[in-house]
C-alpha cells in the first residue's frame, strides 16, 4: 500500500465526462489509484497540493480511438527499420532557423535575419566591443560564426528574430586565454520558492527585465583576437582582426566577466549579495534573482518596484517585460486571485517538433508493470546501432526539463529511461514516446502556487532497495513542500549499493536533508516570516530509529562520514 504520508495527488478531469479521479504517484515508481474519499480519510487531516487541469479542448490533440492496451500492442509490433525510415521521411524535428550565414541568404526571412545581424553589429559598435588591428605572426586568432534564433512569448507567438556573433571559444587555451570561468546562477527551485513566499503569501509585486547583450558589458583583462564576422568585414581592412575589449559570447570567461560587472552595479545600488545563493540580491524592500541576463524583481510596493527597475535601467540597457509571465521555459499564469505554474508553451513546441509521432490517450506516465532490461542483448546490438539515428537523447532531455521544473509525476519515468541513453533499443523508444504522449494529454495540468495557508517546510522521502537487477543499485525519491506547494523533487538512482533497505532509506533521507538545511537558512536570512521547524516524513522505522540513536553494529558501522 502507498503510505498516506507520501505522495502527490493529481485531479484529472476527463475530456468527455465531468468526473474527477485522483491518482497518487510514488516517486520510486510504485503507483496506485485511490478514490478521493479514501485518500482524504487516510491522510488524517493532512493537506496535499492538487494539480487541476483547465478545460481541455476536444481538438487539442489527435487521440487514437483504440483502447490503451490495444495501442500498446500495436506500437510494439511495428517494424523497427521501417519506423526509423518513417521518422526521417517525415522530418519530425526539422527547424526553420538557419544554421549558417549562407543559409540566411536563401532563407524566406532573409530581410528579418539581415535586420537582426545589423542590429547586433550596431550594438557591438556602441559598446566598443573591439578594435581592428593588423594581424601579427605570434597572434592566436579565434574564429567566429553567426548563431540565429527566434524568440517567442508566453503564447508561443514570434517575438523577435535574434542574430548573435559567437566566438569559437573551444580554441582558447586554459591558463593563457582564460583562468577562472565560474559564474553563479539561481536554481529554478529557488525562483519557485521565493515566488510562493513573496508573491502568493506576502503579496509582493513582481517584474521581469532582460539585459540586452549582457555579456558585452564584461571587460576582458587578457588580450584576445578574433576574425571579423562573416558578411561584415570592413572594406579595405578585410585582413585585419578584432582585438576584443569586451567578453563576447562564446568565450570561456564571458559569463564570469558579466557576472562581476553586474555584481558591482547592484552592490553600488545598495543591494546585498546573499552568501548562500550568489544569484540572490536583497535590499530593504526589494529582492532580485539573477539568471544570466534574466532578472526577476520582487518589491513590497509598485513604486519601489518601478524605482528599482529605473535604477538598473540607468546603468544597463534593459527590456522591461512587465510581471513575470514566461521565465526560463516556464509559464506563470494568473487566473483570478490564484497564480499557476505550468509549461504549456514549451510542451506545445514539443508537439510541433515531434508532430509526426503517434498520438495516443495515455493516463499514466509509465506502463503498469513495465520492465526495461538493464543490458542490451547481443542480438539487439544491430538494432541499437540503427536506433542511434532516433532522437532518443533529445527527447529524454526535453522530458527531463519538464520533469525538473513543473511535473513531479513523470520524474521516475524519465529517470528510468535516461539510464539507457548509451544503449537503447526500439522497445526503450516506445516507452519514451508513451511518456511523451502522457505529457501531451496532461499538458493542461498546473501547479497552483497560491494553494497554501501555512509557511512550513514539509519533506517526504522514500527508496526502493536493490530494484536494479543488473547492478543492484537502489532508487531514491523525495519531494519538498512549502506549505502545500511542491518546490523541489527528485527521483534518481543511488550512486552506491545499499546493503539493506534501512541504508537505502537513509541515503534517500540524506539528499532531502541537504535541501532542508539550505532552504531553512534562506528563510532565516530573509527574515520575512516566522520560521517553523521543518517536518520530515519517512516510512522506514529502522531508518528513523537509526537517525535518532547512535546504533553501531555490523549492519550500520560503515554508515559514518557521508550519511
N, C-alpha and C positions, 0 to 999 in steps of 0.2 A: 504493500500500500504506500501511496505517496504521503509523506509526512505533512500534516496540516501546517507546520511551521515553516515549510519551504515550498516555494513555487511561484509561478507567475500566472495570473488569471487573465484570460482574454475572452471578451464577449464578442461572439461572431454573429452578425446579422445576415441571415441568408438572403440571397437576391430575390427569391420568388415567394418567400413566406416570412411574415413578421414574427419569427420565433428566434429567441436567443438561446444559444448553447454555450456552455463555458468549458474551456479546456485548460487543464493545469499541466504545464510542462516542467519537467525536472531538468536541470542543466546538464546532468550526465546522461541524458538520452532516454530515461525511463519516463513514459507518459501514460496518462490515463484520463478518460473523460469523466467528469463529475458534474452532476446537476448542481445548479446554483444553490438550491435549498440545502443540500447535503454539505456543500463546501462551506457555507456560512455557519452551519451548526458545528462543523469540525474545527473551524478556526477559533472557536471560543471567544468570539467578540473582537478578535484582532482584525484590523482593516487591511485591505490589499489594494493595489492600484489596478485599474481596469483600462485596457486599450479598446476603444469603441470605434468601429468603422462608421464613416458617414454613409449617407445613401449612395449606393453603388449603381451607376447607370447600367442598363441592361446590355448596352453595346460597348462596354468598357474594354472587353477583350473577347476573343473568339474562344468559346468553350466547346469542347468536344461533347457530343451527345451521348457517348458511351459512358458506362459506369467507370468508377476509378479503377476497379480491378481489371476491367476489360482494357483500359488504357495501358495499364502496366504490362499486361501480357503482350499487347500488340507492339509496344515500344521495344520490348526485349527481343522480339522476333525479327526485327529489321536487320537486313544485311549490312554489316559494318562498312564494307568497301563502297557500296552504293550510297550509304549515308554520308560518308566523307565527301564523295563526289557532289551530292546534292548541296551540301553546305557551301562548297566553293563555287558552284554554278550560280547559286543564289546570292553570294557575297553578303553573308549575314552581318558582317561588321565593317562594311565599306564606309568611307567618310568623304565629305565634300571639302575638307580642309587641305590645301596644298602642303606638300612636304618640302618643296624646294622653291627657289626663286624662279626657276624655269617654269614650274607648274603654274605659278601665278600669271605668267604671260599668256597662257592658253585657258585660264580659268574664266568661266562666265561672269565671275565677280571681280574681274581684273581691276576695274576702276576703284572698287572698295579696298582691295588689297594695296593698290598703289597709294591711295589716300592714307591708309594706316601706316605704310612704310615712311611716307613723307612726314607724317606726324611724329613718328619715332625718331627720325633723324633730326627734326627740328627741336624735339625735347632734349636730345643729346647735345645739340649746339648751345641751347640755352643753359644747360647745366655745366657746360665746358668739360665734357667727359674726356676729350682727347685733344692733342695737338698733332699735326702732321710733321714728321721728321724724316730725314733721309736715312734709309737703312744702312747699317754697317755690318761687316762680316761677323762680328762677335755677338750680334743681337740674336736672342731667341724670340722669334716672331710667331705668335699664335694665329691660327686661322679663326674664322668666324662664319656664321651662317644665319640665315633668317629663319625664325620659328613663327608659325602662324597659328592663330586660334580664333574661335568665335565665342564670345561671351554671351550667356543667356541670363535672363532674370528668373525670379521665382516661379513664373508661369511658363517657363521654357521658351519665351519669345527671344528673338535675337536682339541683344542689347548693343553690341559693337563688334567690329572686326579689329582684331589685335595683331600687330606685327612687332616682332622684337628681335634686336640684334643680340646674338648669343655667342660668346667667345668659346673656343674649343679648349676648355679648361683641363681636359684629360691630358693635354700635352705639358701642363705645368709640372715643375719639379719640386717635390716636398723639401723644405728647408732652404730652397733657393728662391722660388717664386712665391711661396707662401709658408706660413708657420702654423698658427692656430686657426682653426676653422669652426669651432663650436659657436652656435648661436641658440639661445633658449627660445622655446615656444611654449605656449599654453596648451595643455592637453584638452581635447574637446570635452572630456568629462567635467573638468573644472568650469568650462563655459556653461554646461547644463546646470551644474551645482549652483553657481552664482546667479544664473538666470532664475532658478526657482527661488533662491533666497532673496534676492534683491527685487525682482520684478513681481513675482507671484505672491510672495509672503509680505515683503515690506512695501510694495507698491512704488518702487523707484521708476524713474523714466529711463529709457534706453535709446541709444542711437548707434549707427554703424557708419564708419568712414573708411575710405580706401585711399591709400597713399599712391599717387601717380608716379610710376618709375622709381619705386622705393630704393632699389639697390644703387641707383645713380646718385644718391646722396652720400654714400660711403666714400671715404677718402682712402686712397692706396698709399702705403708707406714703402712699397717696393716697386721699382720701375718695371712695367710690363708693356710689351709691344704687341700689336695686333694688326692684321691686314685690314684694309678698308672694306666696308660692307659691299657686297656684290650689288652692282647697279647704281652705286652712289659714290664711286671714286671721283675725286676732284679732278677736273680736266687740267691737263698739263702736269699733274702730280700723281699720276696713276701708280708709279713705282714707289711712292712714299708709303710709310707705315704709320699707324696711330700709336702715339705714346700716351697710355691711359693714365688719367689722374683720378678717375672715379671707379668704383667697384662695379663694373659692368656685369650683366647676367652671364652666368656660365663659369666664372672664376670660382675657385675653391673657397676663397676668403670673403666673397661678396656678402653672404648672409651675415657673417660676423661683423664686417665693417659697417653695414647698415644698422645692425642692432646697437653697436657702440654709438653711432650718430644719434639714433632715436633715443637711447637712454640719456644721453647728455641733454637733449632737448627737453625731455619730460622731467628730468631732475631739475633743470633750470626753471621749469614752470611750477615747481613746488611739489611734484609728485615723489612718492617714496616707493622704491622697488622692493617688492616682497622677497625675503630671503628663501622662503620655501618654494615659491613659484616665481621665477625671474621674469615671466611674461605678465605678471600682475603688478599694477601700479595703483597706489592709493593716495588720496588727498582727502581733506576734511569731509566734503560732501560728494566726492566723486571717486569712481573706481574705473580703471582701464584694463582691458585684456588685449594683449598684442599677439597676433599670429602672423608673422612676417609683415605684410603690408595691409592686413585687415585689422582694424582696431574697433573694439566694442566699448562704448562709453556708457556707464551707469551713473545716474545722479539723482539726488533726492527731489529736486525741483526742475522744471523745464528751463527756467532761467539759468540755473547752474550748469545744466547740460549744454545749452547754447553757448555760454561763456567758455566752457572747457573746449568745445569744438572750435570756437573762434580763436582761442589762444594757440591751438595746434595749427590752425589754418594760416596764422601769421608766419609760422616757422616752416611749414611744409605745404606743398601743393597737394591738396586732397579733394576727393569727391564725396560729398555728403549724400548718404544713401537713405537717410531717414531712420525710422525704427527698424530694428532687426527683423527681417523677413526671410532672407535666404543667406545662410552663412556656412561656408565650407561644405557645401553639398547637402545641407540640412535646412528644411523649411521650419520657420517659427510662425505659426498661424494663429491669429487672434479671432476667436469666434465668440461673440458676446463678451462676457466677462472672463472667459477662460482662454488660456494660452496652450496651444498644442504643438507638439514636435513630431515631425514625420519627414519622409524622403520621397514624396510623390514625384517631385520634379526629376530627381535622379533616376527613379525607377522607370519613369516614362521614357527617359533617354535610353535605358536598357531595352525597353520594349521596342524602340525604333532600331537600336543597334542589332538586336537579335530577333528581328521581326519574323524571320522565316523558320524559327524553331517551332516545333509542335506545341500547341496550347491545349492544356487540359485543366479540368477543375480539380484542384488539389486542396485538401483540407488539413494536411499535416506537413510539417517541414521535412520529414524523413519517413520513408516507408516503414510501416509497422513490421518488426521482425527482420529488418534489413541487416544483412551480414555482408561486409565487404572483406575480401581476402587481404591479409597483410602483405602477401608477396605475389608477384606476377609469376604465374607458372611458365614453364619452358615453352609450352605450346601456345602461349599468349604473347611471346616476345615479338613475333611478326606483327600481331595486332597492335601491340604497344607502339611500334615504330610507325605504323600507319596512323595511329591516333595522335601522334605528335603534331600533325597538321591541324588538329582541332584546338580551338582556343580555350582549353581546359583551365590553364593557369589564369588566363584573363578573366574568365567567369568566376573563378574562385576569388580572385582579388576584388571583383565587383561585389560579390556576396559578402566577403569579409568586411568591406567598407560599410555595407548596410548593417550587418550584424553588430559591429562595434559601436555604431553611433545611434541606432534607433530601434533595432529589432533583437531583443534578447532571445526571442523564441526560436531563432534559427542559429543561435550560437553553437550548439552542439553539432548540428548537421554540418555546418561549414567547417568546424574544427575537424570533424571526422574525415570529410572529403579532402581537406587541404593536406592530409598526410600522404596522399597518393600523387602529388604533383610531379614526382620523378619517375612514376611507373603506373600509369593509369591505362585502363582498357575501355572498351565500349560500354561495359557494364557500369564502370565508375561515371562515365559521361552521362548515362541515362539518369543516374541518381542526382547529379548536379542539375540537369535540366528539370528533374522532378522538383527540386528545391526552388529553382528559379520560377517555375510555374506557381508554386505556393506563394512566393513573394509577389508575383503579378496579381494573383487572385486576392491577396490580402493587402494590396498597396494602400488601401484607404485606412488601415489601422494607424492610430495616432496615440501618442503618449500625452495624457492630459497633465501638463505641468502645474496646473492650478488645483489639482485634486489632492490637497493636503491641508491639514489643520494643526499639524504639530511640526516641530523642528528637531526631532530626534533622529539620530543615525541608527539604522537597523540593518544588520547583516545576516545573510543566510549562506551556509557553506555545506557542501556535500562532495562525495567522491565515489567512484566505482573502482573497487580494488581489483587489480590484475585483469582488467577487462580486455586488454590486448593480448590475444592468444599467442601471437608470434614472439613478442619480446616481454610480455607480462608487465608492461607499464600500466599504471592506473590513470584515471581521468579525473581532474578536479573541476568543480563548478562552484561559482559563488556569485552573489548579487548584493549590492548595497543600495538601500533605500534612504532617501532623505524625506522624512515624513512618510508619504505613500508613493513617492516618485522614484523610479529607478534611475540611479546616477551612473553606476559603473557595474559591469558584469563581465564574466569570462568563463569560458569552457575550454580547457586545454589539457593536453597530455602531459602527465608529470615527467620531469626530466630524469628522475631516479626511480629505481624499483623499490617499492614499499614491501617490507617483509610481513606486514599484517594489515588488516583493514583499519585498525586504530592508527597505524603510521600513515596510511593513505589519507585518512580523515585529518590527521594532524598537519600534514603537508598542505592540504587544501585550506585549513584554518590559517596557516601562516601567511598565505597570499592575501587573504581578506583582512587580516590584522594589520598588514602593512598599509593597506588603504585606510583603515580606521585611524591609525596614528596620524597619517598625513592630513586627512580631511579634518580631524579634530584640531590639529594645530592651526590649520587655516581658519577655522571658526573662532578659535580663541584669539588669534591675532587680529582678525577683523573686528571682533568685539561688538557685533551688531545685534546679537540676540543672546539670551541666557543659554549657556552651554549645558547640555544634558549628557549624562553618561551614556555612551553608545551601548546597544544591545546586540549580542552575537548569538545566533542560533545554530546548533549542530545536532544531528540526530544520532550521534555516536556517544553512548555513555562512557565507553572506555577512553575515548579521546578527551571528553570533558573531565573525567576523574584524573587523567594523566596531566592535564593542564593545571589542575588545582593542587595536585600533590606531586611532590618530587619523588616519583617511584623509580627505583633503579633495579632492574633485573636483566636477564639475558635478552628479553624482547625489547627493552627500551633504552639500555645504557648507551647505545650508539647514536641516539637522537639527542644531540647536545648543542653544537655550535650554531648551526643554521636555524634549526627549528625550535 
